Amino acid sequence: MDPASRLRAEAPGVSFDYLTVQTAGRGQFQVPFLRGHRPPGVPAQQIMVLSPGLGMNAASLSHLASTYRDAGMDVYFVERRPTSARERLSPLQQVFHDFRAALSSVSAQCPTCEIGIGGYSLGGLTVIESASRPGFQANFPQVNRVVVLNSAHDMDRLPFHSTLERGLSWVQPLARRTGVSSIAVPGAATRATLLRGVIRRPEFGSSEARRILARDGFSDIDLPLLQEMMHHIGRREGFPGVSPENITLPVQIVAAGSDQFVSPERVREFRSRLTHSPQVEMTMIPELDHGDLLALHPETRVMPSIGISNSLSISQLLRPRSKGECMIRALEDLTRETQ
């Protein structure tokens, strides 16, 4: 199924427009976007450019994007290109490259607009990579904030881990065939090593592997991208080009307090490394797991675990304030979490 058809199937009744992005490699791809809720004839003054999570498309974020649309902002979604459409880049570098290419095209569409960039999970890693590139602010002066949802500079594990763990009846025979040690009842550390060894083998692309992944909703997973991410997760050198210390923009972090894939400890480490950001605000929502944030209605009341008694809605957390402000200020007058 092509990306546009999949988007129509997963977001029925939502009318997306499309921006064509040309790349330096002479390729092109389509970026779906939703227009903000404004009176007819009134142009956008603010834009949000969002990057979805691994295996996700614009439909996964369109619910939360309503917060930005209600503020009159146009919202663009930079989806992953199909494997066949990649240029001469690794899968992960293609994701990073495409986000910057889309951001450049969006900026050209409205040279006077203020632009926020945000992402969920892998999408959050993508915007962190962009914002930490040398010269980013000089190249994209319209960008004035970074929003990171359930993400950080690194991850603890990927959602497909549990899927493969439940499918060890397939993993272990494959491990034996590919030369990776197999054990009867693997412990957590050994299981992670086993999966890392298996997933990096070409045999991982087998129909049985895809069937197991599809059973848990990973039918459209990008296996080469998974393999590359597995190579970097938890390594001392981290993901290439991802340096939070280089970010000089205000950063807003919204994280799940029970996230298995990007742990609260990982998020706090990310925050501590934002040493050159002029303003950092972090909201840790207790009891939510990795995917729960996407399932919440924008008006769902949440209780930020930062020592305050006030409950705020998702829309209050994400909603941008008046033109000229760099980021939301919903929590600023209440308290600020210390590092």
BELMOLIN-V400245 format. One record per residue. N is the residue number from 0. SS is DSSP state (h for helix, s for strand, l for the rest). PSI is psi in whole degrees, -180 to 180 (none if undefined). OMEGA is omega in degrees with one decimal (NA if undefined). Layout:
BEGIN
n->N ss->SS psi->PSI omega->OMEGA
n->N ss->SS psi->PSI omega->OMEGA
END
This chain:
BEGIN
n->0 ss->l psi->130 omega->179.9
n->1 ss->l psi->159 omega->-174.4
n->2 ss->h psi->-40 omega->-178.2
n->3 ss->h psi->-41 omega->179.1
n->4 ss->h psi->-41 omega->178.3
n->5 ss->h psi->-41 omega->-179.3
n->6 ss->h psi->-42 omega->177.8
n->7 ss->h psi->-37 omega->-179.0
n->8 ss->h psi->-36 omega->-175.3
n->9 ss->h psi->-15 omega->177.8
n->10 ss->l psi->63 omega->-178.2
n->11 ss->l psi->137 omega->178.0
n->12 ss->l psi->-7 omega->177.7
n->13 ss->l psi->125 omega->-175.9
n->14 ss->l psi->105 omega->178.6
n->15 ss->l psi->140 omega->165.7
n->16 ss->s psi->170 omega->-176.9
n->17 ss->s psi->139 omega->173.5
n->18 ss->s psi->129 omega->177.3
n->19 ss->s psi->126 omega->-178.7
n->20 ss->s psi->125 omega->175.0
n->21 ss->s psi->138 omega->-179.2
n->22 ss->l psi->164 omega->-179.6
n->23 ss->l psi->-26 omega->179.2
n->24 ss->l psi->15 omega->178.5
n->25 ss->l psi->17 omega->172.5
n->26 ss->l psi->177 omega->175.9
n->27 ss->s psi->156 omega->176.2
n->28 ss->s psi->166 omega->-176.0
n->29 ss->s psi->136 omega->176.8
n->30 ss->s psi->113 omega->177.4
n->31 ss->s psi->147 omega->176.3
n->32 ss->s psi->158 omega->178.1
n->33 ss->s psi->134 omega->-179.8
n->34 ss->l psi->146 omega->179.1
n->35 ss->l psi->162 omega->179.4
n->36 ss->l psi->98 omega->-178.7
n->37 ss->l psi->158 omega->174.8
n->38 ss->l psi->150 omega->179.5
n->39 ss->l psi->136 omega->177.1
n->40 ss->l psi->-6 omega->179.9
n->41 ss->l psi->120 omega->-178.4
n->42 ss->l psi->160 omega->177.3
n->43 ss->l psi->142 omega->172.8
n->44 ss->l psi->-21 omega->179.1
n->45 ss->s psi->147 omega->-177.9
n->46 ss->s psi->145 omega->172.6
n->47 ss->s psi->131 omega->177.0
n->48 ss->s psi->117 omega->-172.9
n->49 ss->s psi->148 omega->176.7
n->50 ss->s psi->118 omega->-177.7
n->51 ss->l psi->173 omega->179.4
n->52 ss->l psi->178 omega->-178.1
n->53 ss->l psi->128 omega->179.3
n->54 ss->l psi->7 omega->-177.6
n->55 ss->l psi->165 omega->176.3
n->56 ss->l psi->-167 omega->-176.4
n->57 ss->h psi->-29 omega->-178.4
n->58 ss->h psi->-33 omega->-177.5
n->59 ss->h psi->-26 omega->-177.0
n->60 ss->h psi->-6 omega->-175.1
n->61 ss->h psi->-29 omega->179.4
n->62 ss->h psi->-50 omega->178.7
n->63 ss->h psi->-28 omega->-179.4
n->64 ss->h psi->-18 omega->179.3
n->65 ss->h psi->-28 omega->176.6
n->66 ss->h psi->-46 omega->-179.9
n->67 ss->h psi->-39 omega->179.7
n->68 ss->h psi->-38 omega->178.4
n->69 ss->h psi->-24 omega->176.9
n->70 ss->l psi->7 omega->177.5
n->71 ss->l psi->7 omega->-176.4
n->72 ss->l psi->140 omega->167.5
n->73 ss->s psi->141 omega->-176.5
n->74 ss->s psi->122 omega->179.2
n->75 ss->s psi->145 omega->-177.1
n->76 ss->s psi->115 omega->-179.0
n->77 ss->l psi->98 omega->-178.3
n->78 ss->l psi->164 omega->175.9
n->79 ss->l psi->138 omega->177.1
n->80 ss->l psi->152 omega->173.7
n->81 ss->l psi->153 omega->-179.3
n->82 ss->h psi->-39 omega->-176.9
n->83 ss->h psi->-18 omega->-176.3
n->84 ss->h psi->3 omega->-177.8
n->85 ss->l psi->154 omega->174.6
n->86 ss->l psi->-161 omega->-174.5
n->87 ss->l psi->60 omega->-180.0
n->88 ss->l psi->157 omega->173.3
n->89 ss->l psi->161 omega->-178.6
n->90 ss->h psi->-45 omega->-178.2
n->91 ss->h psi->-41 omega->177.9
n->92 ss->h psi->-30 omega->175.8
n->93 ss->h psi->-40 omega->177.0
n->94 ss->h psi->-49 omega->-179.8
n->95 ss->h psi->-45 omega->-179.0
n->96 ss->h psi->-45 omega->-176.6
n->97 ss->h psi->-36 omega->178.8
n->98 ss->h psi->-44 omega->179.5
n->99 ss->h psi->-37 omega->177.9
n->100 ss->h psi->-43 omega->178.4
n->101 ss->h psi->-42 omega->179.3
n->102 ss->h psi->-39 omega->177.9
n->103 ss->h psi->-43 omega->179.6
n->104 ss->h psi->-41 omega->178.7
n->105 ss->h psi->-42 omega->179.3
n->106 ss->h psi->-40 omega->-179.7
n->107 ss->h psi->-28 omega->179.4
n->108 ss->h psi->-33 omega->-177.5
n->109 ss->l psi->83 omega->-174.6
n->110 ss->l psi->-20 omega->-177.7
n->111 ss->l psi->-1 omega->-177.3
n->112 ss->l psi->145 omega->166.7
n->113 ss->s psi->141 omega->-174.9
n->114 ss->s psi->132 omega->170.3
n->115 ss->s psi->147 omega->175.4
n->116 ss->s psi->140 omega->-177.6
n->117 ss->s psi->160 omega->179.5
n->118 ss->s psi->158 omega->-179.9
n->119 ss->s psi->128 omega->176.2
n->120 ss->l psi->-118 omega->176.1
n->121 ss->h psi->-33 omega->176.6
n->122 ss->h psi->-36 omega->176.1
n->123 ss->h psi->-43 omega->175.9
n->124 ss->h psi->-37 omega->-179.4
n->125 ss->h psi->-46 omega->-179.5
n->126 ss->h psi->-31 omega->175.5
n->127 ss->h psi->-43 omega->178.5
n->128 ss->h psi->-44 omega->-179.4
n->129 ss->h psi->-49 omega->-175.7
n->130 ss->h psi->-22 omega->-178.6
n->131 ss->l psi->3 omega->178.4
n->132 ss->l psi->139 omega->176.9
n->133 ss->l psi->134 omega->178.0
n->134 ss->l psi->10 omega->-176.9
n->135 ss->h psi->-47 omega->-177.6
n->136 ss->h psi->-34 omega->177.3
n->137 ss->h psi->-37 omega->-179.8
n->138 ss->h psi->-28 omega->-178.0
n->139 ss->l psi->68 omega->-175.8
n->140 ss->l psi->-18 omega->-179.9
n->141 ss->l psi->-21 omega->-178.0
n->142 ss->s psi->126 omega->-175.8
n->143 ss->s psi->6 omega->177.1
n->144 ss->s psi->156 omega->178.0
n->145 ss->s psi->128 omega->178.8
n->146 ss->s psi->123 omega->-176.2
n->147 ss->s psi->118 omega->-177.8
n->148 ss->s psi->120 omega->178.8
n->149 ss->l psi->52 omega->-179.6
n->150 ss->l psi->174 omega->177.9
n->151 ss->l psi->-169 omega->-180.0
n->152 ss->l psi->-15 omega->179.6
n->153 ss->l psi->172 omega->179.6
n->154 ss->l psi->162 omega->177.4
n->155 ss->l psi->-36 omega->179.2
n->156 ss->l psi->176 omega->179.5
n->157 ss->l psi->153 omega->-176.3
n->158 ss->l psi->-29 omega->-175.9
n->159 ss->h psi->-12 omega->-179.0
n->160 ss->h psi->-51 omega->-176.8
n->161 ss->h psi->-33 omega->177.3
n->162 ss->h psi->-48 omega->-179.4
n->163 ss->h psi->-32 omega->178.3
n->164 ss->h psi->-40 omega->177.6
n->165 ss->h psi->-20 omega->179.2
n->166 ss->l psi->30 omega->-177.7
n->167 ss->h psi->-18 omega->175.3
n->168 ss->h psi->-28 omega->174.0
n->169 ss->h psi->-40 omega->-174.6
n->170 ss->h psi->-44 omega->-173.9
n->171 ss->h psi->-46 omega->175.1
n->172 ss->h psi->-39 omega->178.1
n->173 ss->h psi->-38 omega->179.1
n->174 ss->h psi->-41 omega->179.4
n->175 ss->h psi->-40 omega->-178.7
n->176 ss->h psi->-28 omega->-175.9
n->177 ss->l psi->7 omega->174.3
n->178 ss->l psi->11 omega->177.2
n->179 ss->l psi->135 omega->-177.3
n->180 ss->l psi->137 omega->178.9
n->181 ss->l psi->143 omega->178.1
n->182 ss->l psi->158 omega->-173.0
n->183 ss->l psi->-50 omega->-179.1
n->184 ss->l psi->87 omega->-174.5
n->185 ss->l psi->138 omega->171.4
n->186 ss->l psi->174 omega->-173.5
n->187 ss->h psi->-48 omega->-176.4
n->188 ss->h psi->-45 omega->-179.7
n->189 ss->h psi->-37 omega->179.5
n->190 ss->h psi->-40 omega->178.8
n->191 ss->h psi->-41 omega->178.0
n->192 ss->h psi->-42 omega->178.9
n->193 ss->h psi->-48 omega->-178.4
n->194 ss->h psi->-39 omega->179.2
n->195 ss->h psi->-43 omega->-179.6
n->196 ss->h psi->-41 omega->-178.3
n->197 ss->h psi->-46 omega->-171.8
n->198 ss->h psi->-21 omega->-179.8
n->199 ss->l psi->-3 omega->178.7
n->200 ss->l psi->149 omega->179.3
n->201 ss->h psi->-26 omega->-179.1
n->202 ss->h psi->-14 omega->-179.8
n->203 ss->h psi->-23 omega->179.5
n->204 ss->h psi->10 omega->-177.3
n->205 ss->l psi->160 omega->-179.2
n->206 ss->h psi->-32 omega->-180.0
n->207 ss->h psi->-40 omega->177.7
n->208 ss->h psi->-44 omega->-179.9
n->209 ss->h psi->-36 omega->179.5
n->210 ss->h psi->-43 omega->179.9
n->211 ss->h psi->-43 omega->179.5
n->212 ss->h psi->-41 omega->-178.3
n->213 ss->h psi->-31 omega->-178.6
n->214 ss->h psi->-30 omega->179.5
n->215 ss->l psi->21 omega->174.2
n->216 ss->l psi->13 omega->179.8
n->217 ss->l psi->40 omega->-175.5
n->218 ss->l psi->-29 omega->-178.2
n->219 ss->l psi->23 omega->-176.6
n->220 ss->l psi->145 omega->179.7
n->221 ss->l psi->98 omega->-173.9
n->222 ss->h psi->-44 omega->177.0
n->223 ss->h psi->-37 omega->177.9
n->224 ss->h psi->-41 omega->176.3
n->225 ss->h psi->-46 omega->-178.1
n->226 ss->h psi->-42 omega->-180.0
n->227 ss->h psi->-40 omega->179.1
n->228 ss->h psi->-40 omega->178.3
n->229 ss->h psi->-31 omega->-179.4
n->230 ss->h psi->-30 omega->-173.3
n->231 ss->h psi->-26 omega->-173.4
n->232 ss->l psi->128 omega->175.4
n->233 ss->l psi->1 omega->179.0
n->234 ss->l psi->153 omega->-177.4
n->235 ss->l psi->-39 omega->-178.0
n->236 ss->l psi->-13 omega->176.7
n->237 ss->l psi->-161 omega->179.3
n->238 ss->l psi->139 omega->-176.4
n->239 ss->l psi->130 omega->176.3
n->240 ss->l psi->1 omega->-177.4
n->241 ss->l psi->103 omega->-176.1
n->242 ss->l psi->93 omega->-178.4
n->243 ss->h psi->-29 omega->-179.2
n->244 ss->h psi->-22 omega->-177.6
n->245 ss->h psi->-9 omega->-176.1
n->246 ss->l psi->125 omega->-177.9
n->247 ss->l psi->19 omega->177.9
n->248 ss->l psi->158 omega->171.8
n->249 ss->l psi->142 omega->-177.3
n->250 ss->s psi->132 omega->172.9
n->251 ss->s psi->129 omega->-179.6
n->252 ss->s psi->127 omega->171.6
n->253 ss->s psi->120 omega->-172.8
n->254 ss->s psi->155 omega->177.8
n->255 ss->s psi->129 omega->-175.6
n->256 ss->l psi->-15 omega->179.9
n->257 ss->l psi->29 omega->-177.4
n->258 ss->l psi->126 omega->179.1
n->259 ss->l psi->-22 omega->-171.3
n->260 ss->l psi->-37 omega->172.7
n->261 ss->l psi->92 omega->-170.2
n->262 ss->l psi->157 omega->175.2
n->263 ss->h psi->-36 omega->178.8
n->264 ss->h psi->-39 omega->178.7
n->265 ss->h psi->-41 omega->179.3
n->266 ss->h psi->-42 omega->178.8
n->267 ss->h psi->-36 omega->175.8
n->268 ss->h psi->-42 omega->177.5
n->269 ss->h psi->-47 omega->-179.6
n->270 ss->h psi->-41 omega->-178.1
n->271 ss->h psi->-22 omega->-178.9
n->272 ss->l psi->-2 omega->178.1
n->273 ss->l psi->59 omega->-171.2
n->274 ss->l psi->-18 omega->-178.4
n->275 ss->l psi->6 omega->175.3
n->276 ss->l psi->131 omega->-177.8
n->277 ss->l psi->-20 omega->-179.3
n->278 ss->l psi->129 omega->177.9
n->279 ss->s psi->127 omega->174.6
n->280 ss->s psi->130 omega->-177.8
n->281 ss->s psi->132 omega->174.4
n->282 ss->s psi->119 omega->176.2
n->283 ss->s psi->116 omega->-175.9
n->284 ss->s psi->113 omega->-175.9
n->285 ss->l psi->150 omega->170.2
n->286 ss->l psi->-8 omega->177.2
n->287 ss->l psi->141 omega->174.5
n->288 ss->l psi->-176 omega->-169.2
n->289 ss->l psi->-48 omega->-174.6
n->290 ss->l psi->-6 omega->-172.6
n->291 ss->h psi->-33 omega->-176.5
n->292 ss->h psi->-37 omega->-178.6
n->293 ss->h psi->-22 omega->-177.6
n->294 ss->h psi->-9 omega->-177.0
n->295 ss->l psi->138 omega->171.8
n->296 ss->l psi->145 omega->-178.4
n->297 ss->l psi->-26 omega->-179.1
n->298 ss->l psi->7 omega->175.5
n->299 ss->l psi->132 omega->179.3
n->300 ss->s psi->135 omega->178.9
n->301 ss->s psi->161 omega->179.6
n->302 ss->l psi->98 omega->179.2
n->303 ss->s psi->133 omega->-177.6
n->304 ss->l psi->62 omega->178.6
n->305 ss->l psi->28 omega->171.6
n->306 ss->l psi->24 omega->177.9
n->307 ss->l psi->157 omega->-178.5
n->308 ss->l psi->-16 omega->-177.3
n->309 ss->l psi->136 omega->173.4
n->310 ss->l psi->141 omega->-178.7
n->311 ss->s psi->154 omega->175.8
n->312 ss->s psi->162 omega->177.2
n->313 ss->h psi->-41 omega->-179.4
n->314 ss->h psi->-35 omega->176.9
n->315 ss->h psi->-35 omega->179.0
n->316 ss->h psi->-41 omega->-172.3
n->317 ss->h psi->-22 omega->-170.2
n->318 ss->l psi->126 omega->175.6
n->319 ss->l psi->151 omega->179.8
n->320 ss->l psi->-151 omega->-173.3
n->321 ss->l psi->156 omega->179.0
n->322 ss->l psi->135 omega->-179.6
n->323 ss->l psi->-25 omega->176.0
n->324 ss->l psi->146 omega->-175.6
n->325 ss->l psi->-28 omega->-175.5
n->326 ss->l psi->177 omega->-179.1
n->327 ss->l psi->151 omega->-179.4
n->328 ss->l psi->17 omega->-171.8
n->329 ss->l psi->-34 omega->-175.2
n->330 ss->l psi->-11 omega->-168.4
n->331 ss->l psi->-40 omega->-177.1
n->332 ss->l psi->-8 omega->-178.2
n->333 ss->l psi->-55 omega->179.9
n->334 ss->l psi->169 omega->175.7
n->335 ss->l psi->125 omega->179.9
n->336 ss->l psi->133 omega->177.9
n->337 ss->l psi->151 omega->-179.7
n->338 ss->l psi->none omega->NA
END
